[in-house]
Amino acid sequence: MNQIADSTRPGIAQQYLPKLVTVFREGYGPSELRADAIAGLTVAIVALPLSMAIAIASGVGPERGLVTAIVGGAAVSALGGSRFQIGGPAGAFIVLVSACVAAIGIDGLVTATLMAGVFLGLAGLFRLGVYIKYIPYPVTVGFTAAIAVIIFASQIADLFGLSLSGPEPGPLIDKLRALWGAGATVTPAAVAVAFTTIGIVQGLKRYRPGWPGLLVAVATAAAATHVLALPIETIGSRFGELPNGLPAPHLPKLDLASLTKALPYAVSFTLLGAIESLLSAVVADGMTGRHHRSNAELLAQGWANILSSLFGGIMVTGTIARTATNVRAGAHGPVAGILHSAFLLIFMMTLAPLASAIPLAALAGVLAVVAWNMIEKEEAWMLLRSSTADAVVLSVTFLMVIFRDLTEGILVGFALGSIVFIRRMSELSHLEERAPIAEPDHADGTLPYDPLAASDTDILVYRVKGAFFFGAVSTVGSVLDRIADRSRAFVVDFSEVPFLDSTAAHSIELLARKMARKGGKLYLTGTNGDIRKALQIRELKQSHVEFTASIEDAVRLARQTLS
């Protein structure tokens, strides 16, 4: 999951071409439609209880979760750059959506969703999709684990049927204190329903993996609650009866004050939505050997969220579990995702009265399982053991998301990961002294250092090895500068430098000027096209620096100049 695949190199237009068009161009017949219909129905059965559970945990009505899966899911599949992506409400957004609702209300949430849709679309248009892959893997593992912990904490009240004296606090520590204080209000029936739901889901996953475990568990819990007249809350008792159709589309409030209040949440939605969607697409790529179009996917996510907001839905993103279910169910292409939305609409129109009988404890049990599965336990343990740096990045991200804010956690984790990368790359960059003339060493063509051959003290030859960038300038650049004091001709070989940035180019410019001031000259060899361009942009004077094809050519020119 640490790499985002992208097959958009052939051309700009190809980057935005929906996979649905590609599938139809390849040929689409009855057998493909049958495979997609079976997969779409399978995913819809999984998405029905999950969409409602995520919406409720996010602080909105269950109908908004269904609307999101129906409208947003159809748009993601129709316009997206992945063959198998299933869009809808995602557990990763529970924390952000609930915080948004608590701060600016449902109307503000819808406005933030619309704005996030616009931002995601712009990210796709500006071809930013390929850059999401630079999020360090310890950051994604850390924030995913933290979100799972927060999701589970948000379900404790319904898992145990607790009655709080006031609103449930948002911060984790305050929440746990309030829940602990309400311990005397535990409802045994709710505990039984919740843990029976968890047991059924996990049992079917192990012994009957082909069965729709979530739906079976929730349906069993609803039937038991109704037959036994259990004294626990249901969807109907808390939210009323579900609507049996989609609402009429309408624009949310878009005045300056509303947009200003919604902006911070829209930015957070955009960042998490892009990461979550492209990671989900990568999972599908890994399972199928296909490659998604990241910019087309972001553009589709943008349209999906705009449409979702118009119908009163919440944030849409790629959903890893439902996408994986779609692949395992034998989907052929995006039609499966469109049919998944159609089946959900049919379920909403026909099963709304029955859905109202679902106990909230059962949905809390479903989300408890979701939270447990979100934590990449083996990956986290591996990262904690692999290196101190990775362990620090993962741990800081995890703690920042839990105790501060999800966006802050991602940004701080990314900054730490970048520092770790810079440090590691800098350690790989070093200097190696070369003889003025030597024969190539073995088959790789590199020149060995022979001290006996270095008889000409006026000419020094050094090779820079590794990436030469701002992180290495403080070491490699300063060493080069000191060495330049020892000779009248200085040859620097770049044949083992993969790239050079502007900071490193500036250090070479200063080195060339220093050599010129003392009557010497700098010779650069082995520069590839990109490195030479970066250096030539600095407008190095020919009297200061000479580009040559090889060390031998540089040494010969230097001796001719010095003689």
C-alpha positions in Angstrom: 0.0 0.0 0.0 2.9 2.3 0.1 3.0 2.9 -3.7 0.3 4.4 -5.8 0.3 2.9 -9.4 -0.5 5.1 -12.3 -0.8 4.1 -15.9 -1.4 7.6 -17.3 2.0 8.2 -19.0 0.8 7.9 -22.7 -1.0 11.2 -22.8 -2.9 13.9 -20.9 -6.3 12.9 -22.3 -5.7 9.3 -21.2 -5.2 10.4 -17.6 -8.8 11.4 -17.4 -10.5 8.6 -19.4 -12.9 6.7 -17.2 -12.2 3.0 -16.9 -15.8 2.4 -17.9 -15.0 3.7 -21.4 -12.0 1.4 -21.6 -14.1 -1.6 -20.6 -16.7 -0.9 -23.2 -14.1 -0.4 -25.9 -12.6 -3.8 -25.1 -16.0 -5.4 -25.6 -18.8 -5.9 -23.2 -21.4 -8.7 -23.5 -23.9 -10.8 -21.5 -21.2 -12.8 -19.6 -19.4 -9.6 -18.4 -22.8 -8.2 -17.3 -23.7 -11.3 -15.4 -20.3 -11.2 -13.6 -20.8 -7.6 -12.7 -24.4 -8.1 -11.6 -23.4 -10.9 -9.2 -20.5 -8.8 -7.8 -22.6 -5.7 -7.5 -25.3 -7.5 -5.5 -22.7 -9.0 -3.2 -21.2 -5.6 -2.5 -24.6 -4.0 -2.0 -25.4 -6.6 0.7 -22.2 -5.7 2.5 -22.7 -2.0 2.0 -26.3 -1.8 3.2 -25.6 -2.2 7.0 -22.1 -0.7 6.8 -23.3 2.6 5.1 -25.9 3.1 7.8 -23.5 2.2 10.6 -20.9 4.7 9.4 -23.4 7.5 9.0 -24.8 7.0 12.5 -21.3 6.9 14.0 -20.5 10.1 12.1 -23.4 11.9 13.8 -25.9 12.0 11.0 -28.9 9.9 10.1 -28.6 6.5 8.5 -30.4 7.6 5.3 -27.5 10.0 4.5 -25.1 7.0 4.5 -27.3 5.2 2.0 -27.7 8.3 -0.2 -23.9 8.7 -0.2 -23.4 5.1 -1.3 -26.1 5.3 -4.0 -25.3 8.7 -5.5 -21.5 8.9 -4.8 -20.9 5.2 -5.4 -22.5 5.4 -8.9 -20.4 8.4 -9.8 -17.1 6.9 -8.6 -17.7 3.8 -10.7 -19.0 5.6 -13.8 -16.3 8.3 -14.0 -13.3 6.8 -12.0 -9.9 5.6 -13.1 -10.2 2.2 -11.4 -12.0 -0.8 -12.8 -13.0 -2.1 -9.4 -13.3 0.9 -7.0 -16.4 1.0 -4.9 -17.2 4.4 -3.5 -19.3 5.3 -0.5 -19.0 6.4 3.1 -15.9 5.2 4.8 -15.0 4.5 8.4 -11.9 6.6 8.1 -14.1 9.7 7.8 -16.1 9.1 11.0 -13.8 11.2 13.1 -13.7 14.1 10.7 -17.4 14.1 9.8 -18.6 13.8 13.4 -16.3 16.7 14.4 -17.6 18.8 11.5 -21.2 18.1 12.5 -20.5 19.0 16.1 -18.9 22.3 15.1 -20.9 23.6 12.1 -24.0 21.4 11.9 -25.4 19.2 9.1 -25.7 22.2 6.7 -22.1 23.0 7.3 -21.1 19.4 6.7 -22.9 19.4 3.3 -21.2 22.6 2.3 -17.8 21.2 3.3 -18.5 18.0 1.3 -19.3 20.1 -1.8 -16.1 22.2 -1.3 -14.1 19.0 -0.9 -15.5 17.7 -4.1 -14.4 20.8 -5.9 -10.9 20.6 -4.4 -10.6 16.9 -5.3 -11.7 17.6 -8.9 -9.1 20.4 -9.1 -6.4 18.0 -7.7 -7.2 15.6 -10.5 -7.2 18.3 -13.2 -3.8 19.6 -12.0 -2.5 16.0 -12.1 -1.7 15.8 -8.4 -2.8 12.2 -8.1 0.7 10.7 -8.7 2.1 12.7 -5.8 -0.1 11.0 -3.2 2.3 8.1 -3.4 4.9 10.1 -1.5 3.0 9.8 1.8 5.4 7.7 3.9 4.0 4.2 4.7 4.5 4.6 8.5 2.2 7.6 8.3 -0.6 5.7 6.6 -0.3 2.8 9.0 -0.2 5.2 12.0 -3.2 7.3 11.1 -5.3 4.3 10.1 -4.6 2.6 13.4 -5.5 5.8 15.3 -8.7 6.2 13.3 -9.6 2.6 14.3 -9.1 3.4 17.9 -11.3 6.5 17.8 -14.0 4.6 15.9 -14.1 1.9 18.5 -14.2 4.5 21.3 -17.1 6.2 19.6 -19.1 2.9 19.7 -18.6 2.0 23.3 -21.8 3.7 24.4 -24.0 1.7 22.0 -22.0 -1.5 22.5 -22.9 -1.5 26.2 -26.1 0.5 26.0 -24.8 3.3 28.2 -26.9 6.4 29.0 -24.8 9.5 29.4 -26.1 12.5 31.3 -25.0 14.9 28.6 -23.6 15.0 25.1 -20.7 12.5 24.5 -17.4 14.4 24.5 -15.3 14.4 21.4 -11.7 14.3 22.8 -10.7 10.7 23.5 -9.7 11.1 27.2 -12.8 13.2 28.0 -14.9 10.6 26.2 -13.5 7.7 28.1 -14.0 9.5 31.4 -17.6 10.2 30.6 -18.2 6.6 29.5 -16.6 5.3 32.6 -18.8 7.5 34.7 -21.9 6.0 33.0 -20.8 2.5 33.8 -23.7 1.9 36.1 -26.2 2.3 33.1 -25.0 -0.7 31.2 -27.8 -2.5 29.4 -27.3 -6.3 29.4 -29.5 -6.8 26.3 -27.4 -4.3 24.3 -24.2 -6.1 25.4 -25.7 -9.4 24.4 -26.8 -8.1 21.0 -23.5 -6.3 20.2 -21.3 -9.2 21.1 -23.6 -11.8 19.4 -23.3 -9.6 16.3 -19.5 -9.6 16.5 -19.5 -13.4 17.1 -21.7 -14.0 14.0 -19.6 -11.8 11.8 -16.3 -13.3 12.9 -17.6 -16.9 12.9 -19.0 -16.6 9.3 -15.8 -15.0 8.2 -13.9 -18.0 9.4 -16.3 -20.9 8.7 -18.5 -19.6 5.9 -16.5 -16.8 4.1 -18.8 -16.8 1.1 -21.8 -15.8 3.2 -22.7 -12.1 3.7 -21.6 -12.0 7.4 -22.5 -8.4 8.1 -26.0 -8.7 6.7 -26.7 -12.0 8.4 -25.5 -10.7 11.7 -27.5 -7.5 11.6 -30.7 -9.2 10.3 -30.4 -11.8 13.1 -29.9 -9.1 15.7 -32.9 -7.2 14.4 -35.1 -10.3 14.4 -34.1 -11.2 17.9 -34.7 -7.7 19.2 -38.2 -7.6 17.7 -39.2 -11.1 18.7 -37.9 -10.8 22.3 -39.0 -7.2 22.6 -35.5 -6.3 23.9 -35.4 -2.9 25.7 -32.7 -1.4 23.5 -32.5 1.5 21.0 -33.1 0.9 17.3 -32.7 3.0 14.2 -36.4 3.7 14.3 -36.5 4.7 17.9 -33.6 7.2 17.5 -33.9 8.5 14.0 -37.5 7.6 13.0 -38.5 5.6 9.9 -36.1 5.7 7.0 -37.2 7.3 3.7 -37.9 5.0 0.8 -36.3 7.0 -1.9 -33.7 9.7 -2.7 -34.4 13.3 -1.6 -34.7 16.1 -4.2 -31.3 17.6 -5.0 -30.6 21.1 -3.7 -27.6 23.4 -3.2 -26.3 23.9 0.3 -25.8 27.4 1.7 -22.9 29.0 -0.1 -22.6 32.5 1.4 -19.1 33.7 2.5 -19.7 33.0 6.2 -20.7 29.4 5.5 -17.8 28.8 3.1 -15.3 30.2 5.6 -16.6 28.0 8.4 -16.6 24.9 6.2 -13.1 25.5 4.6 -10.9 23.8 7.3 -13.1 20.7 7.2 -13.2 20.7 3.4 -9.4 20.8 3.3 -9.2 17.8 5.7 -11.8 15.9 3.7 -9.9 16.5 0.6 -6.6 15.3 2.0 -8.0 12.2 3.6 -10.3 11.5 0.6 -7.4 11.6 -1.9 -5.2 9.3 0.3 -8.0 6.8 1.1 -9.3 6.6 -2.5 -6.0 6.1 -4.1 -4.9 3.5 -1.5 -8.1 1.6 -2.1 -7.4 1.7 -5.9 -3.9 0.4 -5.2 -5.4 -2.6 -3.2 -7.5 -3.4 -6.2 -4.4 -3.1 -8.5 -2.5 -5.5 -6.3 -5.4 -8.0 -6.3 -5.9 -8.0 -10.0 -2.6 -6.9 -11.7 -4.4 -3.9 -13.3 -3.3 -0.3 -13.0 -5.6 2.6 -12.1 -5.5 6.2 -13.4 -4.9 8.3 -10.4 -5.9 11.7 -11.8 -9.1 10.3 -13.3 -9.9 8.7 -9.9 -9.5 12.1 -8.1 -11.6 13.8 -10.7 -14.3 11.2 -10.2 -14.1 11.5 -6.5 -14.6 15.2 -7.0 -17.8 14.8 -9.0 -19.0 12.1 -6.6 -18.8 14.4 -3.6 -20.4 17.3 -5.4 -23.3 15.1 -6.3 -23.5 13.5 -2.8 -23.7 17.0 -1.3 -26.5 18.0 -3.6 -28.6 15.0 -2.3 -27.6 15.7 1.3 -25.0 12.9 1.5 -21.7 12.9 3.3 -18.1 12.4 2.1 -17.6 9.8 -0.6 -14.3 8.0 -0.9 -12.9 4.7 -2.2 -13.7 2.0 0.3 -11.0 -0.7 0.7 -13.1 -3.5 2.2 -16.0 -3.1 -0.3 -13.5 -2.8 -3.2 -11.8 -6.0 -2.2 -15.2 -7.7 -1.9 -16.0 -6.5 -5.4 -12.8 -8.1 -6.7 -13.3 -11.3 -4.9 -16.9 -11.5 -6.1 -15.6 -11.7 -9.7 -16.4 -8.2 -11.0 -15.3 -7.5 -14.6 -15.3 -3.7 -14.4 -17.0 -0.5 -13.2 -20.5 -1.7 -14.1 -20.4 -3.8 -10.9 -20.0 -0.6 -8.9 -22.9 1.1 -10.7 -25.1 -1.9 -10.2 -24.1 -2.0 -6.5 -25.6 1.5 -6.2 -28.7 0.5 -8.1 -29.3 -2.5 -5.8 -28.8 -0.2 -2.7 -31.5 2.1 -4.1 -33.9 -0.9 -4.5 -33.1 -2.0 -1.0 -33.8 1.5 0.3 -37.2 1.7 -1.6 -38.4 -1.7 -0.4 -36.7 -2.5 2.9 -36.8 0.9 4.7 -39.5 -0.1 7.2 -37.5 -3.3 8.1 -34.3 -1.3 8.4 -35.8 0.8 11.1 -35.9 -2.2 13.4 -32.1 -2.7 13.4 -30.7 -2.3 16.9 -27.9 0.3 17.3 -26.0 -2.2 19.4 -25.7 -4.5 16.3 -24.4 -1.6 14.2 -21.9 -0.8 16.9 -20.8 -4.4 16.8 -20.3 -4.1 13.0 -18.2 -1.0 13.4 -16.1 -2.7 16.2 -15.2 -5.4 13.7 -14.5 -2.7 11.1 -12.2 -0.9 13.5 -10.3 -4.1 14.4 -9.8 -4.9 10.7 -8.6 -1.4 9.9 -5.5 -1.8 12.1 -2.7 -3.3 10.0 -1.3 -5.2 13.0 1.4 -7.1 11.2 2.6 -4.1 9.3 2.6 -1.9 12.4 4.6 -4.5 14.3 7.1 -4.8 11.4 7.6 -1.0 11.2 8.1 -0.7 15.0 10.9 -3.4 14.8 12.4 -2.3 11.5 14.1 0.9 12.5 13.9 3.6 15.2 13.0 6.2 12.6 10.0 4.3 11.2 8.9 3.5 14.7 9.0 7.2 15.7 7.1 8.3 12.6 4.4 5.7 13.1 4.1 6.4 16.9 4.0 10.2 16.5 1.4 10.0 13.8 -0.7 7.6 15.8 -0.6 9.8 18.9 -1.1 13.1 17.1 -4.3 11.8 15.4 -5.7 10.4 18.6 -4.9 13.4 20.9 -4.7 16.3 18.5 -6.2 16.2 15.0 -6.2 13.9 12.0 -4.9 16.5 9.6 -2.2 17.6 12.0 -1.2 14.0 12.5 -0.8 13.4 8.8 1.1 16.6 8.2 3.5 16.1 11.2 4.0 12.4 10.2 4.7 13.5 6.6 7.2 16.1 7.8 9.0 13.5 10.1 9.0 11.0 7.3 10.5 13.6 4.9 13.3 14.3 7.5 14.0 10.6 7.8 14.2 10.3 4.0 16.5 13.3 3.7 18.8 11.9 6.4 19.0 8.5 4.8 19.7 9.9 1.4 22.4 12.2 2.8 24.1 9.3 4.4 24.3 7.6 1.0 26.0 10.5 -0.6 29.8 10.6 -0.2 33.1 11.5 -1.9 35.6 9.1 -3.3 39.1 10.2 -4.3 40.3 9.0 -7.8 43.6 8.8 -9.4 44.2 11.3 -12.3 44.6 8.3 -14.8 43.6 4.7 -14.2 42.2 1.8 -16.1 38.6 0.9 -15.8 37.9 -1.6 -13.0 36.3 -4.9 -14.1 33.1 -4.8 -16.2 31.3 -2.0 -14.5 33.6 0.6 -16.0 34.3 2.4 -12.6 37.8 3.7 -12.0 39.6 2.4 -8.9 41.7 4.6 -6.7 45.4 4.0 -7.1 47.5 6.3 -4.8 50.7 5.5 -6.7 49.1 7.0 -9.9 48.2 10.3 -8.1 51.6 11.9 -8.7 50.4 15.2 -10.0 49.6 17.4 -7.0 48.2 20.1 -9.2 45.3 17.9 -10.3 42.8 16.3 -7.9 40.1 13.9 -9.1 37.0 13.1 -6.9 33.9 11.2 -7.7 30.5 12.1 -6.0 28.5 9.0 -5.3 24.7 9.1 -4.6 22.1 11.8 -4.8 23.6 15.3 -4.6 20.8 17.5 -3.1 20.2 20.0 -0.3 20.5 17.3 2.4 24.0 16.3 1.2 25.4 19.8 0.5 26.3 20.4 4.1 28.7 17.4 4.0 29.7 16.7 0.3 29.6 20.3 -0.7 31.7 21.5 2.2 34.3 18.8 1.7 34.5 19.7 -2.0 35.1 23.3 -1.0 37.9 22.4 1.4 39.6 20.1 -1.1 39.6 22.8 -3.8 42.2 24.7 -1.8 44.7 22.0 -2.5 45.0 22.1 -6.3 45.0 24.3 -9.4 42.8 21.9 -11.4 39.9 20.1 -9.8 38.0 17.2 -11.5 34.7 16.2 -10.1 33.1 13.1 -11.6 29.2 12.9 -11.6 28.9 9.5 -13.3 27.3 8.0 -10.2 25.0 10.9 -9.3 21.4 10.1 -10.2 20.2 13.7 -9.7 21.3 17.1 -8.5 19.0 19.8 -7.2 19.3 23.6 -7.2 21.0 23.8 -3.8 23.7 21.4 -5.0 24.0 23.2 -8.3 24.6 26.5 -6.4 27.3 24.8 -4.3 29.1 23.8 -7.6 28.7 27.3 -8.9 30.4 28.7 -5.8 33.1 26.0 -6.1 33.8 27.0 -9.7 34.1 30.7 -8.8 36.5 29.8 -6.0 38.7 27.9 -8.3 38.7 30.8 -10.8 39.6 33.3 -8.1 42.8 31.3 -7.3 43.7 30.9 -10.9 42.4 27.3 -11.2 39.6 25.6 -13.1 36.8 23.1 -12.3 36.3 20.1 -14.6 33.0 18.2 -14.5 32.7 14.8 -16.0 30.0 12.1 -16.3 27.1 14.6 -16.1 23.8 13.4 -17.6 21.5 15.7 -19.4 19.4 16.7 -16.4 22.5 17.4 -14.2 24.1 19.4 -17.0 20.9 21.4 -17.5 20.7 22.2 -13.8 24.3 23.4 -13.8 24.1 25.4 -17.0 21.0 27.2 -15.7 23.4 28.7 -13.2 25.2 30.4 -16.2 28.6 29.0 -15.2 31.2 30.8 -17.3 33.3 28.6 -19.6 36.4 30.2 -18.1 35.3 28.8 -14.7 34.2 25.3 -15.6 34.7 22.7 -18.3 32.4 19.8 -19.1 34.1 16.7 -20.4 33.0 13.2 -21.3 35.4 11.3 -19.1 38.0 11.7 -16.3 40.8 11.0 -18.8 39.6 13.9 -21.0 39.4 16.2 -18.0 42.9 15.3 -16.8 44.3 15.8 -20.3 42.7 19.2 -20.7 43.9 20.2 -17.2 47.5 19.3 -18.0 47.4 21.1 -21.2 46.2 24.2 -19.4 48.7 23.9 -16.6 51.7 23.3 -18.8 
